[in-house]
């Protein structure tokens, strides 16, 4: 963010870019406990909690948007697309998984930005991977450098998330209240991502929705204790 003044923003006012920078700096980064508390409040229907979760992660969205300036899309548009991805992630996020919101959200942020960039490039002239990534004459980075960096960021995040999830599954098997409970917990996460409701999970295991809910809550509580989080 310190180098934002040296970047030439296409078809936009530098004033509006500075407004984005000032806006994201207004909000502090949340601790894991604060994030969990706000997620719980959001699930209880408190809209202000959702707003706080979004605002506290806008500086990360800006960081991801800057990585795509090579595309020629104005920073404001990249930032707006990334913010939409963040909102989608916030609505889907389950804080009981024990990972930070932004670790979960980076995929959705990048997806929205990449959709915008892809659409823009389809309508523009062909460019070379050897072309400069930024309009700053002192910048030595090429488009290929930036793309490679983005791929590496995503690969590292994916690996970290998979390792964390595998670790949690191993813990769940130890703390599950009955034989099929660990599989029920895992299925509830996978089915939720596919758009299914808790009643669908309960139906699969031939139990009531309340029983499924209590089983998942018991496992989540044990997970939080295991990882030293507030139960």
N, C-alpha and C positions, 0 to 999 in steps of 0.2 A: 504493500500500500504506500510505502514511502516514495516509490518511483512514479506515482500516478501522474504527476505534473509533466513528465517527459513523454507521455503517450499522446498521440494525435487522435482525437475522437472524431469519427466521421459523421458529418451531418448532424452534429449535436453541439450544444453549448457546453463549454467547460464549466460554466456556472452550475448547470444541472448535474454534472458529474460530481462536483464538489458537494452538492446537496446530498447525494447518495452517501458519500464518504462521511459527512457529518451525521447523517441519520443513523448509520450502522454503529457508529462510535458512541451513540447515546446509551446503548444497551449493554449490560455486563454479561459475561459468560457465566452460565449457571453451573453450580456444583451438581454432583450426581444426586444428592439428597433433595436439592431444590427442584431439580428436573422431575424426580419421582413424585414429589408433592404436587407439582403443577399438573403432571399427567393424571394423577388421581382426581384432582379437582376438575380437569377437563372432562373426564369420563362421567363425572357427576353433573355435567351440564353447565359448568362455569366458563362462559366464552372468553372472559378476560384471561384465564389461565392459558387457553390456546394461543391467544395473542402474544402473551409473554414468552411462550415457548418458541413461537415463530421469530419474534423480534430478537431474542437472545442469540439466534443462530444466523442472522442476516449477514454478519461479517464473514462467516464461512462461505455463504452464497456468493458474496462479492469476490472472495478469493478464487472460487471456482470459475466465476464469470470472466475474470481477468485472464485466466488460462486460455480462453477462446477468442481473445481479441485478434488473433491472427486471421480469423475468418472474415474480418471486415464488418461484422455486425456491431452496431454501437453498444457500448457498455451498458447503457440504460436498458436496452432490449434484452441483452444477455442476463442482466441482473433480474429483470422481471420474470423471465422464463425460469430461472433458477429458483426464484421465490415461489413460483407455482409448484415446482417439484417439492420444495420444502413443505408447503402446505399439505400436499398429498401425503408425504411421509409422516407428518405430525398426526394426521387423522388415522393412519394405520399403525402407528407406533405402540408397542406394548412395553412399558418401562420395567415390567417384572422380569423381562429377559435378562436384565443385568448389564445391558450395553448402553452406551451414550446415544442419545437421539441422533447426533450428527453422523455417527458411524453407520446408523441405519439409513439416514436420509441422503447420504452422498450419492447413492445409486440413482435415486429419483431426481435429485437436482441435476446431475449430469445428463440424465435421459431427456429432460425438458430442454436443457440448453442445446444438446446435440440435435434434437429435432428441429430447433430453430436454425441452427447453423447449417444443417443438411438442406433445409428448404431454401436458405439464402444462397448457398453455393450452387444449387441446381439452377438458380435464376441468374447467376453471374458468370463471368468469363472463366475459362479454365485457368488454374494457377499451378505453379510448380512447387513441389515440396522443398525445393532449395530456395524459394523466395523468403525474404525477411519476415519474421513472425510479427514484428511491430513496425510502426511507421517512424519510430525513433531512429535516427541515422546512426547513433552510437551502439544500437543493439545488434549483437552478432548472432542471436538465435534465429534459426530457420523454422519454417512450419513443421518440418520433420522432427526437429528437436522438441517442440512443444507437444506434438502428438505423441511422441515416444514417452515423454514425461507423464502425460495424462494416462496413458495405458499402464504405466508402472504404478501410478497412484492407485488406480482401480484394482490392479492385480494384488497389491499389498493389502488393500482394504478387504477384498474378497477373502484372502487367505486368513487374515486376522478374524474376520467374522465367522468363517467356517470352523476355525480352531476353537473359538469361544463357544460356539453352538455344540460342537462335539464334546467339549468339556462339560457343558451343562447337561447333555444327555446322559453322560456317565454318572453324574451326581444324581440325576433324577431316578435312575435305576436303583440307587441305594436308598433313596428317601420315599419312593412311591409307596402308598398305603396298601396296594394290592397288586397282583401280578400284571394286569393289563393297564394299570394306571400310567406307567411311563409311556406306553404306546399311545394312550389316549391323549396325554399332554402334548406329545410330538405331533399327533394328527390334528389337534386343535389349532396349532400354529400354522401347519401347512394348509389346512382347510380354510382358515381365516384369510390367508393370503389369496386364496382362490375365490373368495367371496361367499363362502358358506357361513352359516350361523351356528351358534352353540347347540341349537336344537338338532342340527344335522349330525353333529359329533355324537350327541346323546343317542340319537336313533341308530347310528352305526354300532354302538356298543350295547344297545338294548337296555338303556337306563334312562332315568328322567333327566330333564335339563338341569334341575336343581342339583342332582347327584353329580352330574358332570362338572357343574360350576364349583361345587364344594371340593371335588377331587383336584381340579386345576388350582384352586386357591390354596389348598394344603401343600401342593408341590411347589407352587410359587413362593409360599412362605418359607418352606424349607430351603429353597434355593437362595433366598435373600439372606437367611441366617448363615448358610454355608459360605457365601461370598462377603460376609461381614457388612451387609447393608441393613438399613432399618426395616424391620418386619412390619 
